Amino acid sequence: MDERPTVPYWHLFTDSDGISRQKPCLMTEFKFESMKPPADPQWLGSRTSGAMTVVVTVQPVGWIGTWHENLWPQWIVPLSGCWFVEAMDGTRVGMDAGEISFGGDRNCRDVDGRRGHRPGTIGDVPAMLMVVQFDGVPGPWLPCELR
C-alpha cells in the first residue's frame, strides 16, 4: 500500500473583515478501502452527500467575469485550458487542468466595487471547468486549519 496521499487545492473564503481571500490547502483525510466490495481498495477521501448540482462551463479565450460571490459552496476542477480566480485581497491564482479550487466566499463587503471574486481565462484556449455546487449548504466555509 502506498503512503497516505495529500491533494492540494485553493480555498476561496471570506475573512472576518468581509474580504475574500485564497489559501492553499491540502486534503488529508483518506482511508484505504473499497468503494464497494469486492472492488479492490483504493485511497478514498471523505464524502459529501446531499443535494448537488454539477455543471460544465466553457470560458471563452479572453473572458473575464464580473465580481461576484459564490451562491453556494462549490468545487471547481479545470478539465482543459487555464483559468484564474482573483480575490478581493489582490491574490490572483491561475489553475491548469486537474488543479482544484473550492469556492466559499459569501457575505463579503463591497470595497471599491469589488465584492467576492473575479474569474477569467488565461492563455489562447478556452477554459473548460467542472463545477460541483452544494445546494442549500450554509456557511461559513473556512479553509484548512481555520476550521
N, C-alpha and C positions, 0 to 999 in steps of 0.2 A: 504494500500500500504506500502511495506517495505521501509526502508531508502535507498536512492540512493547508489548503490554499488560502490565499487572500486575493480579493478582487477590488481594484481601485475604482473609485467613482468620484465625481464632483457633486457636492451638495449645495444647492442654491437655497438660502434661507433668509428670514427676516430677523435682525438682531433686536435687542430690547429698546433701541432708539428708533425703530421703524425703518431701518436702512437694509436693503438687500445686500447680501454678501455671498461669496462662494468659498468653500473649504474642501480641500482634498480629503477624502475619507477612504476607509477600507472595509469591505465586507469580510468578516472573520468567522461568523457563526456557521460552520459547516459540519455535517455529520456524514460518515461513510456508511451508506445504507442503500438498499434497493428502493427505487421509486415504487415498485410493485413487484413482489416476488412472483415468479422466480427470476426476474431480471437481475443481472449482475449488479452489485453495489457500485456506487459512484459517490462523489462528494456532492451533497445536496445542501443548498443554503436554506435559510429559514423561509417559510412560506407565508404569503399574504393571501387572504381569501376575502371574498365579499364581492360587491358589485364593481365591475371594472369595464372600462371602455378601451378598446385597442383601435388605434388608427395609424395608418402610414401616411406621412406627409412628404411632399417633394417641394423643397425651396428652390426656386429658380436661381441661376447664376446672377450674382449681384444683389440678391434680395436682402433687404434689411427691414425687420419688423419694427413695429411701434413699441414703446414702453408699455408694459402691462404686468399684472401679477398672474400667478397660476391660480385658476379657479379651485382646483383640487390637486392633491399631491400626485406627481406623475414621474415615471421612469421614462427617459428618452435615450434611445440607442441608435446612433447613426448606422445605417446599413451600407451606404456608399456616399462618397463625397465628404466634405468637411463643413462644419458649421461652428458658430461661436455663440456664447451667451455672455452678455455684459451686465454686471450687477451695478447697483447704484453707487457702490463704493469705488467704482472705476475698474474693478477686476474684470478682465475680458479673457475668457478661456475658450480656446479652439479645440474641437474634438474631431478626430478622424473616425472612420468606420470601426465599429467594435468598442469604442470608448463609451462610458456610461455616465449619465447625468441624472440627478434627482432634483426635480423642480418642486420647491416647497415654500416659495416666497409668497406671503399673504399678509395683509394688514400693514403694508408699507405706508409711509407718509410721503407726500409729494415734496420733492426737492428740485426746484428749478425745472419743473415739467417732467421730471423723471420719477416714475413710481413702478417698482417691481424690477423688471429686467427687459433687455432688448436682445433678440436673437437675429442671426443673419447667416448667410453663406460665406464661405471662404473659397477662393480658387475659381477655376474655369469650368467646373462641372456642377450640376445641381446637387444638393444635399438631400438624400432620402433618409427619413427618420421613422423609426417605430416608436410610438408613444403609447404607454400603458397608464391610463388615468384611473385613480381610485375614487369612485363616485361617493360623495357624501361623507368622506372621512375628515373629521375636524382637525385643525392644527392645535398647537404649533408643531412644526416638523423640524426638530432640532437635529443638527448634524453630529455624527460621531460621538466624541467624548462629552458634548454638551447635553446629551440625553440623560 
